Amino acid sequence: MKRIYLVLLFFSIALSSFSQNTSSIDFTIRNLGLNVEGHFSKFSIISNFNTQNELIHLSGEIMVSSIDTGIESRDEHLLKPDYFNTKKHAIISLKSTEIIKQDSGNYLVKASLTIKGKTAKISIPVKAQKIDNTYKVTSNFEINRLDFNVGGSSFVMSKTVKINVIHYQNL
C-alpha cells in the first residue's frame, strides 16, 4: 500500500512539472524593514513580434482591484484614495513608445506607465525568447511609488517597488 502512495505521489510531482506556462505580475516593497510581496491576478499583456521574432510592441493593463498581498485587510486599504484610489483609477497601464534591441533577445523598452492617473516615462529591460510555439517575455525593474502619488511619504515604507513580469504568448 505504501508503494502505491509513493508511486502516486511521484506521478503527481512529475505531472506538475509539465504544467502550463502562466503569466504573472509580482511586486516587492520594503515596509517596516520587511519585504512585502504581492501580485495582481487580473491583467492583460500584449507583445507583438515581427517576422524576425523581434519584439516591436509591448503593452499591458492591470485591474488594480486584483491586488493580493496575502492579507485581505491590507489589500482593501491599498484600494483606498491614499494608495491606488480604485474608485477613480481602476487600471494601471503601460504602453511602449520605443523598443531598442540590445542583443539577441534583450531589449530596452521605453514606455509610458500610468498609475493613479499619473503618467511617467520609464525604461525597462525586457528579455524575449521564442520557445516552441510560445514567446516568453520577462522583465525585472523598479519604480518609485511617489512618482505616482501612491502611499505618500513614509519613514517605514520604501519608495522603491520591485516588479517582476513573466508573460507567455502563444504564436
C-alpha positions as CSV (number, residue, x, y, z in Angstrom):
1,M,0.0,0.0,0.0
2,K,2.9,2.4,0.8
3,R,4.3,1.7,-2.6
4,I,1.1,2.7,-4.3
5,Y,1.1,6.0,-2.4
6,L,4.7,6.7,-3.2
7,V,4.1,5.9,-6.9
8,L,1.0,8.3,-6.9
9,L,3.0,11.0,-5.2
10,F,5.9,10.7,-7.6
11,F,3.4,10.7,-10.6
12,S,1.7,13.9,-9.2
13,I,5.0,15.7,-8.8
14,A,6.1,14.6,-12.3
15,L,2.8,15.9,-13.9
16,S,3.1,19.2,-12.0
17,S,6.5,19.9,-13.6
18,F,4.8,19.8,-17.0
19,S,2.1,22.3,-16.0
20,Q,1.0,25.1,-18.4
21,N,3.1,28.3,-18.6
22,T,1.4,31.0,-16.6
23,S,1.9,34.8,-16.9
24,S,2.4,36.8,-13.7
25,I,2.9,40.3,-12.4
26,D,4.6,40.2,-8.9
27,F,5.9,43.0,-6.8
28,T,8.0,43.5,-3.6
29,I,8.2,46.6,-1.4
30,R,10.0,47.0,2.0
31,N,7.7,48.0,4.8
32,L,8.8,48.2,8.5
33,G,12.1,46.6,7.5
34,L,10.4,43.5,5.9
35,N,9.8,42.6,2.3
36,V,6.1,42.7,1.5
37,E,5.4,40.6,-1.6
38,G,2.2,40.5,-3.7
39,H,0.8,40.1,-7.2
40,F,-2.0,41.1,-9.4
41,S,-4.3,38.3,-10.6
42,K,-6.2,40.2,-13.3
43,F,-4.2,41.7,-16.2
44,S,-3.6,41.5,-19.9
45,I,-0.3,41.9,-21.7
46,I,0.1,42.2,-25.4
47,S,3.5,41.7,-27.1
48,N,4.0,41.9,-30.8
49,F,6.9,40.5,-32.8
50,N,8.0,40.9,-36.4
51,T,8.8,38.2,-38.9
52,Q,12.4,38.0,-37.4
53,N,10.9,37.3,-34.0
54,E,12.0,40.7,-32.7
55,L,9.8,42.5,-30.1
56,I,8.2,45.5,-31.8
57,H,5.4,46.4,-29.3
58,L,4.5,45.8,-25.6
59,S,1.5,47.0,-23.7
60,G,-0.5,45.9,-20.7
61,E,-3.3,46.7,-18.3
62,I,-3.7,45.6,-14.7
63,M,-7.0,45.6,-12.8
64,V,-5.8,47.2,-9.5
65,S,-8.6,45.6,-7.5
66,S,-7.0,42.2,-8.2
67,I,-4.0,43.1,-5.8
68,D,-3.1,40.3,-3.4
69,T,-0.5,40.6,-0.7
70,G,-1.8,37.7,1.4
71,I,-3.5,40.0,3.9
72,E,-7.1,40.9,2.9
73,S,-7.3,44.0,5.2
74,R,-4.1,45.4,3.7
75,D,-5.3,44.7,0.2
76,E,-8.6,46.6,1.0
77,H,-6.6,49.5,2.4
78,L,-4.4,49.7,-0.8
79,L,-7.6,50.2,-2.8
80,K,-8.4,53.4,-0.9
81,P,-7.7,57.0,-2.1
82,D,-4.3,57.4,-0.2
83,Y,-2.9,54.4,-2.1
84,F,-4.4,53.4,-5.5
85,N,-7.8,55.1,-5.3
86,T,-9.5,52.4,-7.4
87,K,-12.9,54.2,-7.5
88,K,-11.2,56.8,-9.8
89,H,-8.3,54.8,-11.2
90,A,-9.2,51.1,-11.7
91,I,-6.5,50.3,-14.2
92,I,-2.7,50.6,-14.3
93,S,-1.5,50.8,-17.9
94,L,1.8,50.5,-19.7
95,K,2.4,51.2,-23.4
96,S,5.7,51.0,-25.2
97,T,6.8,54.2,-27.0
98,E,10.2,52.9,-28.3
99,I,11.9,49.5,-28.3
100,I,15.6,49.3,-28.6
101,K,17.2,45.9,-29.4
102,Q,20.3,45.5,-27.4
103,D,21.4,42.0,-28.4
104,S,19.7,38.6,-29.2
105,G,16.5,38.6,-27.2
106,N,17.3,41.6,-25.0
107,Y,15.6,44.9,-25.3
108,L,15.3,48.3,-23.6
109,V,11.7,49.2,-23.7
110,K,10.8,52.9,-23.3
111,A,7.2,53.2,-22.2
112,S,4.5,55.3,-20.6
113,L,3.3,53.9,-17.3
114,T,0.1,55.3,-15.8
115,I,-0.8,54.6,-12.2
116,K,-3.4,56.5,-10.3
117,G,-3.9,59.0,-13.2
118,K,-0.2,59.9,-13.3
119,T,1.8,59.1,-16.4
120,A,5.6,58.7,-16.3
121,K,8.1,57.7,-18.9
122,I,10.1,54.7,-17.8
123,S,12.8,52.4,-19.4
124,I,12.7,48.8,-18.6
125,P,14.9,45.8,-19.6
126,V,13.0,43.1,-21.3
127,K,14.1,39.6,-22.4
128,A,12.1,37.9,-25.1
129,Q,12.6,34.2,-26.1
130,K,10.8,32.1,-28.6
131,I,10.2,28.6,-27.1
132,D,8.4,26.2,-29.4
133,N,5.1,27.9,-30.3
134,T,5.3,30.5,-27.5
135,Y,7.1,33.7,-26.8
136,K,8.3,34.2,-23.2
137,V,8.7,37.8,-22.3
138,T,10.3,38.7,-18.9
139,S,11.2,41.9,-17.1
140,N,12.5,42.9,-13.7
141,F,12.5,46.6,-12.9
142,E,11.9,49.2,-10.2
143,I,9.6,52.2,-9.9
144,N,9.3,55.0,-7.4
145,R,5.8,54.8,-6.0
146,L,6.0,58.5,-5.1
147,D,6.2,59.4,-8.8
148,F,2.5,58.2,-8.9
149,N,1.4,59.6,-5.5
150,V,0.8,56.1,-4.2
151,G,1.0,55.9,-0.4
152,G,2.5,59.3,0.4
153,S,5.8,59.9,2.2
154,S,6.7,57.4,4.9
155,F,9.7,56.6,7.1
156,V,8.8,52.9,7.3
157,M,7.8,52.2,3.7
158,S,10.3,52.2,0.9
159,K,9.6,54.4,-2.1
160,T,11.1,51.7,-4.4
161,V,8.8,49.0,-5.7
162,K,10.5,46.0,-7.4
163,I,8.4,44.5,-10.2
164,N,8.8,41.1,-11.9
165,V,6.8,40.3,-15.0
166,I,6.6,37.0,-16.8
167,H,4.4,36.7,-19.9
168,Y,3.8,33.8,-22.2
169,Q,2.1,34.5,-25.5
170,N,1.2,31.7,-28.0
171,L,2.2,32.2,-31.6
